[in-house]
Amino acid sequence: MNFDKQSISTVMESQDLISSLAEKLDFINIQILRKFYQTNKSFPNDTQPYCFSVLFMEMKSFHKIKIGQEALRKRLDNLVSMKIVKKIGRTNPANYFPIEERKRLIRAVINRFMENNELI
């Protein structure tokens, strides 16, 4: 496999971005992202959109994460501002979708976070 200087630079930049995002996010953010990006299903069902209330209930009951509605909403808004998750405007309750073009990047960030924190 031959790499030119530009492709090596691109790979290095993407590795830096993955590391940077993995360091910025905490365990709860990663758990939220896993709900969207790691469904353990094959394509085209390999990502999952969520309605806010359903996501909140799953985080509380299935994952046993103690988080309030407003805290979850703020975390989701932060992920939207980072362009990691997309919020569909003017829906009640709010609907959030994974960004298909960023799927590989976010999965790499999740894996890097898990490796950095010795969770896998």
C-alpha positions, 0 to 999 in steps of 0.5 A: 500500500503506497501513501503519498505525503498528502494522504499520510497528512490526512490520516494523521489529521483524522487521528488527531481529530479522533483523539481530540474528540475522545478526550473532550467527551465523557462516559455519558456522552459516549453512552448517548452516542452509542445509542445512535451509532452502535446498534449492532445491526447490519446496514442499513439499520446500523444507526438509530434515530431517537425521540427525546422521551424514548432516549431518556427512558432507555438511558434511565431504565436500560442503562441505569444512568442517573440523568435528569431530562434537562441534563440529557437535553443539554448534552444532546444540544452540545452534541448537536453543536459539535455536529455529531448528532442532528436535531430535527427542528420544530418537532415535539418531542424533539427528534435526534438523528445520527449524521450518516457522513460522520458515522465512521468518525464517531464510531472511531471516537467511541472505540478510542474512548473505550480503549483510553479508559480501558473499558474494552 
